[in-house]
Amino acid sequence: MNINSTLFFQAVVFLILVWFTMKFVWPPIVKALDERAQKIADGLAAADLAKSELANANQRVEQQLAASRNETASLLADAERRAQAIVDEAKSRASVEAEKILSQAKADADQQVVQAREALRDQVAVLAVKGAEQILRKEVNPAVHADLLNRLKTEL
């Protein structure tokens, strides 16, 4: 055998091997590599999408937190205003009640003064009659002199 023919046959076998590999072996490998690359690309795209969705969700959460903080602050302000209004109303009620009590006390005091004056007039009338009895040395009949005694009471 000649080395040239051996080399020639080896080259032909090599070319057949290359053709067979390119025709039957290489396409499934390339297809598997392309599928793998597509899966990786899809995974990266999904990760990017998830990152953007996470950022959007975080932004929405921050907005909702800010809104709830504002709402809470307004509710607290409303509660403080209501509490102040209740306190003011209670103060006004207390002052009205104090005025009522004070006016009632004044009325009671005036009534007691009138009663005391009436009692004092009665006592003065009795003393005046006793004094007149002593001066006249004679008994004064209250039933007979009722009109005179009533005028004396009103003058006092």
Salt bridges, closest charged atoms under 4 A:
ASP78 OD1 - ARG81 NH2 1.93
GLU89 OE2 - ARG93 NH2 2.38
GLU118 OE2 - ARG121 NH1 3.29
ASP122 OD1 - LYS153 NZ 3.14
ASP147 OD2 - ARG151 NH2 3.86
